[in-house]
Structures are given as C-alpha cells and as structure tokens.
Amino acid sequence: MSTRRKWLLALLSAMLTVSLTGTATALAEAPQSSANSQSEASIQASLSDMPASLRPSIEWVYKNRMLKENSVGRKNLIFDQIFAGKGTINYVVRWQSAKNLTLQQRQDIERMLGRQLNNWTKHLKGYDGWPYGDIPVKVVGWAVANPAQILNKQLNEIVYTQTIVDELSKTDPRIPAALPVAPSALSRFDHFTDPNYAYPGGLDKRFDMYLWGTTNFGGGAGGDWGQRMSDDYILSTVNNNEIQITEHEIGHGFGMPDFYGENDRPPGGFPVPTIMWAGNSSKITDWDVWLLRYTWSQLKQDSQRFRM
C-alpha cells in the first residue's frame, strides 16, 4: 500500500509539524495561488501542446520520482479505477469519528467527492485519447462504529458497522481505537490484481476508494486506497469548490509524488506553483494539469492496461 502521510516539515511558512508517527502533517492551507488554472471546457490536445516552460520539470519528476519510486506501476491508480468502473468511481466513507452525520451532510459529502475528483479529470477531457467526460462519483456505503450516527438513514443507504483496531491509536491516544471497515469482498483495492474477480452483487456494488475521516488526524494521507484527513476538515470544507488537502491527496491516487526536500524537486524548481508540493498552492495549477496529462500519455502506451 503506497500510503502517503505528510505535509512538509520543511515548509515552516505553511505551519507544518511532525506527527507522532514520524511523518509530516499540515496545520494550515496555503494562501490562494496566482497561477492560472486550465479551462473547464473539453479540450482537444496532445502531449505536443505542453508549454515548453513546463516540460523539463514535468519530465524530470516523472522519470526521477514516479518511475524510480514505482508510484505508477500498480495498476490501481485512479486512471485504472475509472476504466475498470466503466467511467465511474465508487467510494465508501470510513467515518472514524463520534460525530453524527445528517442526511444533508452525507449528500454534501457525495457531491464534494464528485467535485474534487472531476477538478482533476476535467483536464483529461479530449486529451490524447482519454475516452471519458464527467466522472460520476457515488458513495456506496458508510462505515461507522455506531449505526445511530447515520441520522435519517434512507432505504437505499448501506451502513457497515464492523470495526478493527487502528494501530495509530496505540501511539496516539487522541485517535479513536475503533476503525470502521467495509467488506473486503467489495474492495477493488483488495482484488484489482485478479482480472477475473467478480464483486458480490455486481460491479456497481464495489468501492474503489475510502474517504476516511478520523478525529484528531493532522494533515492528510492519500494513495490508490483513498484519502484520509480529519472529520472536522471534511465537514468544514464540504461545500468548497476546491479543497486543498483533498485534491492533493487525490493527486497521489494518480501516482503523483510529494516534494518534501530539495532533492525531491526538479533542478531549478518549479516554473509555476503546484498543489503537490504542500503549502505551495491551494488549488490545482497548470503544472499539476500537465503532469496528470503527461502521466496518462505515458501509461496509455501499455495497450493491455486500459481497456474499454
């Protein structure tokens, strides 16, 4: 599991601190970046359209970070999940919190996940053979320690109540020990290596990722398993258009790295800000967009990996 728990120790200006598990977590979001974002409209573009000013740093990061660290080798990136889900993404919300969730909050969380994911994938529309438009995102389950936390539960909502012990709680007693889980049989993360695996109830019943809200969790973590942050952060940002930590962690799901130290960054730095360097930008920038596109252009060369 390529879990990333972070938000950089080096960026004191972004109010960063080290967590009890020895990783770095962010205490504050960066101010709004002045970098221009790409148009939301569908584009017709190819790799040759990448601005020359961005190419050296993007190629360096892909070659010297993503390939060497094999962050794009696992065939469970969000690219893979979208193809396997026939153009869709399903989540289970893992609510490691004593807070109740109203029906309105649950509906807002589902819409938020759709916005954040499509804030990335909208930049692939019409690009280099990417076959999808808007990506429908659905919450297919709620994992909680106490089912009474799901207020005004609807008939079509699925609630999971099994829990395991969160090992993090053993070193940080502020973290709830009870960790809700959804059935492994429905998890793409647990079964993506088996091309013949059949999800109980069909493909629509599977979940690709967790949105994981944990009381007293600092900063964020992300990977092909999903995104983890505090319950308070999720609820306080749920109606925002762009959510810095959530989008950053989704970026890891596409294989993008962090940039903790100087040696992690391209020689000469970045020509424009990037949301993948914690504290550098509060929103997805042109650099992030073209790294996403460049990654797709490289991965799609494996004709066996992406099938409609």
C-alpha positions as CSV (number, residue, x, y, z in Angstrom):
1,M,0.0,0.0,0.0
2,S,1.6,3.3,-1.1
3,T,0.2,5.4,1.8
4,R,1.4,9.0,1.9
5,R,1.2,10.8,5.3
6,K,2.6,14.2,5.1
7,W,2.5,17.9,4.6
8,L,6.0,19.1,4.7
9,L,8.3,19.5,7.6
10,A,10.4,21.9,5.6
11,L,7.6,24.4,4.9
12,L,7.6,26.4,8.2
13,S,5.8,29.2,6.4
14,A,2.9,26.8,5.8
15,M,2.8,25.9,9.6
16,L,3.9,22.3,9.3
17,T,4.6,20.0,12.2
18,V,5.7,16.4,12.6
19,S,3.1,13.9,13.7
20,L,3.5,11.2,16.4
21,T,4.1,8.6,13.8
22,G,7.2,10.3,12.4
23,T,5.6,11.7,9.3
24,A,4.8,15.3,8.5
25,T,1.3,16.8,8.7
26,A,-0.1,20.2,7.7
27,L,-1.8,22.5,10.1
28,A,-2.9,25.2,7.6
29,E,-3.7,25.6,4.0
30,A,-1.6,27.8,1.7
31,P,-2.9,31.1,0.5
32,Q,-4.6,31.2,-2.9
33,S,-2.1,30.7,-5.7
34,S,-1.9,33.2,-8.5
35,A,-1.3,30.5,-11.1
36,N,-3.9,30.3,-13.8
37,S,-6.0,27.1,-13.9
38,Q,-6.9,25.3,-17.1
39,S,-10.3,25.9,-18.7
40,E,-13.1,23.6,-17.6
41,A,-14.2,23.1,-21.2
42,S,-13.4,20.0,-23.0
43,I,-10.2,20.3,-24.9
44,Q,-8.6,18.8,-27.9
45,A,-4.9,18.5,-27.1
46,S,-1.9,16.1,-27.2
47,L,1.4,15.9,-25.4
48,S,2.9,18.2,-28.1
49,D,0.8,21.0,-26.7
50,M,2.5,21.0,-23.4
51,P,4.1,24.5,-22.7
52,A,7.8,24.4,-23.2
53,S,8.3,26.1,-19.8
54,L,6.7,23.2,-18.0
55,R,8.2,20.2,-19.9
56,P,11.7,19.9,-18.3
57,S,10.3,19.9,-14.7
58,I,7.5,17.5,-15.5
59,E,9.7,15.1,-17.4
60,W,12.2,15.2,-14.6
61,V,9.5,14.4,-12.0
62,Y,8.1,11.5,-14.0
63,K,11.4,10.0,-14.7
64,N,13.3,10.6,-11.5
65,R,10.4,10.3,-9.0
66,M,7.4,8.5,-10.4
67,L,9.2,5.8,-12.3
68,K,12.0,5.3,-9.9
69,E,9.6,5.1,-6.9
70,N,7.2,3.0,-9.0
71,S,4.2,5.2,-8.0
72,V,2.7,4.5,-11.4
73,G,3.4,0.8,-11.6
74,R,0.5,-0.5,-9.6
75,K,-2.5,-1.0,-11.8
76,N,-4.8,0.5,-9.3
77,L,-4.3,4.2,-9.9
78,I,-7.4,6.3,-10.3
79,F,-6.9,6.0,-14.1
80,D,-7.2,2.2,-13.7
81,Q,-10.2,2.5,-11.4
82,I,-12.1,4.7,-13.8
83,F,-11.5,2.3,-16.7
84,A,-12.4,-0.7,-14.5
85,G,-15.6,1.1,-13.3
86,K,-16.6,1.9,-16.9
87,G,-16.2,5.6,-16.4
88,T,-17.3,5.8,-12.7
89,I,-15.8,5.9,-9.2
90,N,-17.4,4.5,-6.1
91,Y,-16.5,5.4,-2.5
92,V,-17.2,4.1,1.0
93,V,-16.9,6.9,3.6
94,R,-15.0,5.5,6.6
95,W,-16.2,7.6,9.5
96,Q,-13.7,7.2,12.4
97,S,-15.5,9.7,14.5
98,A,-18.2,10.0,17.2
99,K,-19.9,12.8,15.3
100,N,-23.3,12.1,13.7
101,L,-23.8,12.6,10.0
102,T,-27.1,14.2,8.9
103,L,-28.7,13.3,5.6
104,Q,-27.7,16.7,4.3
105,Q,-24.1,16.2,5.3
106,R,-24.0,12.8,3.6
107,Q,-25.4,14.3,0.4
108,D,-22.9,17.1,0.6
109,I,-20.0,14.7,1.0
110,E,-21.0,12.7,-2.1
111,R,-21.3,15.9,-4.1
112,M,-17.9,17.1,-2.7
113,L,-16.2,13.9,-3.8
114,G,-17.6,14.3,-7.3
115,R,-16.3,17.9,-7.5
116,Q,-12.8,17.2,-6.2
117,L,-12.3,14.2,-8.5
118,N,-13.6,16.0,-11.5
119,N,-11.4,19.0,-10.7
120,W,-8.6,16.7,-11.8
121,T,-10.3,14.6,-14.5
122,K,-11.9,17.5,-16.4
123,H,-8.5,18.3,-17.6
124,L,-8.3,15.0,-19.4
125,K,-11.5,15.5,-21.5
126,G,-10.5,15.4,-25.1
127,Y,-6.8,14.9,-24.3
128,D,-4.7,12.2,-26.1
129,G,-7.4,9.5,-26.4
130,W,-8.9,9.9,-22.9
131,P,-12.3,8.4,-23.5
132,Y,-14.4,9.8,-20.7
133,G,-16.2,13.1,-19.9
134,D,-17.6,13.9,-16.4
135,I,-16.9,11.0,-14.0
136,P,-19.9,10.1,-11.9
137,V,-18.9,9.6,-8.3
138,K,-21.1,7.7,-5.9
139,V,-20.9,6.9,-2.2
140,V,-22.0,3.2,-1.9
141,G,-21.6,2.8,1.8
142,W,-21.0,4.4,5.2
143,A,-18.7,2.6,7.6
144,V,-19.3,3.7,11.2
145,A,-18.7,2.3,14.7
146,N,-22.3,3.1,15.7
147,P,-25.1,2.9,13.1
148,A,-27.1,5.5,15.1
149,Q,-24.6,8.1,13.8
150,I,-26.3,7.9,10.4
151,L,-29.2,10.2,11.0
152,N,-32.4,9.8,9.0
153,K,-31.0,6.8,7.2
154,Q,-32.5,6.3,3.7
155,L,-33.7,2.9,2.4
156,N,-31.1,3.0,-0.3
157,E,-28.2,3.7,2.0
158,I,-25.8,0.9,3.1
159,V,-24.2,1.1,6.6
160,Y,-21.3,-1.0,7.7
161,T,-20.6,-1.4,11.4
162,Q,-17.7,-3.8,11.6
163,T,-14.6,-2.3,13.3
164,I,-10.9,-3.3,13.8
165,V,-8.3,-1.7,16.0
166,D,-6.5,1.3,14.5
167,E,-2.8,0.7,15.2
168,L,-2.2,4.5,15.1
169,S,-4.3,4.8,18.3
170,K,-1.7,2.8,20.1
171,T,0.9,5.6,19.6
172,D,-1.5,8.5,19.5
173,P,-4.3,8.1,22.1
174,R,-6.2,11.0,20.5
175,I,-7.0,8.8,17.6
176,P,-10.2,6.6,18.1
177,A,-9.2,3.0,18.5
178,A,-12.3,1.6,16.7
179,L,-11.6,1.7,12.9
180,P,-14.7,1.0,10.8
181,V,-14.3,-1.2,7.8
182,A,-16.3,-2.1,4.7
183,P,-16.3,-5.7,3.4
184,S,-13.1,-6.8,1.7
185,A,-15.1,-8.7,-0.9
186,L,-16.4,-5.3,-2.3
187,S,-13.0,-3.6,-2.3
188,R,-11.2,-3.0,-5.6
189,F,-8.0,-2.3,-3.7
190,D,-8.1,-5.8,-2.3
191,H,-8.9,-7.5,-5.6
192,F,-7.5,-5.4,-8.5
193,T,-4.8,-7.9,-9.3
194,D,-7.4,-10.6,-10.2
195,P,-8.8,-9.8,-13.6
196,N,-11.5,-12.5,-13.2
197,Y,-12.7,-11.3,-9.8
198,A,-16.5,-10.9,-9.5
199,Y,-17.8,-8.5,-6.9
200,P,-20.8,-9.8,-4.9
201,G,-23.9,-8.1,-6.3
202,G,-22.1,-6.9,-9.4
203,L,-19.6,-4.1,-10.4
204,D,-21.9,-1.3,-9.1
205,K,-21.6,-2.7,-5.6
206,R,-17.8,-2.4,-5.4
207,F,-15.9,0.5,-3.8
208,D,-12.8,1.9,-5.4
209,M,-11.6,4.1,-2.5
210,Y,-12.3,5.2,1.0
211,L,-12.9,8.7,2.1
212,W,-11.5,8.3,5.6
213,G,-12.4,10.9,8.3
214,T,-10.6,10.5,11.6
215,T,-11.0,12.5,14.7
216,N,-7.7,14.4,15.6
217,F,-5.9,13.3,12.4
218,G,-3.5,16.0,11.3
219,G,-3.0,17.0,7.7
220,G,-3.8,14.3,5.1
221,A,-2.8,11.0,3.6
222,G,-3.6,9.6,0.2
223,G,-3.0,6.8,-2.3
224,D,-4.8,4.4,-4.5
225,W,-6.8,3.3,-1.4
226,G,-8.3,6.7,-1.0
227,Q,-7.9,9.9,1.1
228,R,-7.6,10.3,4.8
229,M,-8.0,13.6,6.8
230,S,-9.8,14.8,9.9
231,D,-13.5,14.6,10.3
232,D,-13.6,18.3,11.1
233,Y,-11.7,19.2,7.9
234,I,-14.2,17.2,5.8
235,L,-17.2,18.8,7.3
236,S,-15.8,22.3,7.3
237,T,-14.8,22.2,3.7
238,V,-17.5,20.0,2.3
239,N,-19.2,22.8,0.2
240,N,-16.0,24.4,-1.1
241,N,-15.2,24.2,-4.8
242,E,-11.5,23.4,-4.4
243,I,-10.3,21.7,-1.2
244,Q,-6.5,21.8,-0.9
245,I,-5.8,18.7,1.2
246,T,-8.5,16.6,-0.5
247,E,-7.3,17.5,-4.0
248,H,-3.6,17.0,-3.0
249,E,-4.4,13.5,-1.7
250,I,-6.4,12.6,-4.8
251,G,-3.3,13.6,-6.8
252,H,-1.4,10.8,-5.0
253,G,-4.1,8.4,-6.3
254,F,-3.0,9.3,-9.8
255,G,0.6,8.5,-8.9
256,M,1.9,12.0,-8.2
257,P,4.6,12.4,-5.5
258,D,5.2,14.7,-2.6
259,F,8.1,17.2,-2.7
260,Y,9.5,17.1,0.9
261,G,13.1,18.1,0.4
262,E,15.1,19.9,-2.2
263,N,16.4,16.6,-3.7
264,D,12.7,15.6,-4.4
265,R,12.2,18.6,-6.7
266,P,13.3,19.2,-10.2
267,P,16.6,21.1,-10.7
268,G,15.8,24.7,-10.8
269,G,12.5,24.2,-9.0
270,F,9.0,24.6,-10.5
271,P,8.2,27.2,-13.1
272,V,4.7,27.7,-11.5
273,P,3.2,26.6,-8.2
274,T,1.9,23.0,-7.7
275,I,-0.7,21.7,-5.3
276,M,1.5,18.5,-4.9
277,W,4.1,20.5,-3.0
278,A,2.3,21.0,0.3
279,G,1.8,24.7,1.0
280,N,2.9,25.8,-2.5
281,S,-0.6,26.2,-3.9
282,S,-4.1,25.9,-2.5
283,K,-5.5,24.7,-5.9
284,I,-4.7,22.6,-8.9
285,T,-2.4,24.6,-11.3
286,D,-1.2,24.3,-14.9
287,W,1.8,22.3,-13.7
288,D,-0.4,19.8,-12.0
289,V,-2.7,19.5,-15.0
290,W,0.2,18.8,-17.4
291,L,1.8,16.3,-15.0
292,L,-1.6,14.5,-15.0
293,R,-1.8,14.6,-18.8
294,Y,1.8,13.6,-19.2
295,T,1.3,10.6,-16.9
296,W,-1.8,9.5,-18.9
297,S,0.2,9.8,-22.1
298,Q,2.9,7.6,-20.8
299,L,0.7,4.9,-19.1
300,K,-1.6,4.6,-22.1
301,Q,1.3,3.2,-24.1
302,D,0.6,-0.1,-22.3
303,S,-2.2,-1.3,-24.6
304,Q,-3.1,-4.1,-22.2
305,R,-3.6,-1.8,-19.2
306,F,-6.6,0.3,-20.3
307,R,-9.4,-1.5,-22.0
308,M,-12.9,-0.1,-22.5
